[in-house]
Amino acid sequence: MKTTTDTTADQAIKYRVSHSAIRTRYYGPTDTKGSRFIATDGENRMVVSYDYSLGVTDNHAAVAQAFLAKHNPYETKLETTAACFDDDFYWTWEITGPIKTDGEISSK
């Protein structure tokens, strides 16, 4: 029976991806923009409009999940709790599967 192992490059990507966090921050409305959230991992950034059908914490979680879906190469599951500091939420996740196919990841 043949088994596969991660290459060194795969291991490096997996380490960086699994040892990161996503920060979500709420921004209130201005004269020209509605309420929104910004998610970042330090490299990538994503702006998402406030979903008024959700509560504040659920909005933060939805934004973090959308960010993962767009920028993370692995199949993942967002942790259900986040650390909160100065009104920012910090999210982590678990890698649950292999790298997604090329068509499943959006570019920056």
RARAWO-V687836 format. One record per helix or strand of 2 or more residues. SS is the DSSP state (H for helix, E for strand). FROM is the first residue (numbers start at 1). TO is the last residue. If there is no record, write none. Layout:
[[SS/FROM/TO] [SS/FROM/TO]]
//
This chain:
[[H/8/18] [E/22/27] [E/36/40] [E/45/49] [H/56/71] [E/74/78] [E/83/85] [E/88/91] [E/93/99] [H/102/104]]
//
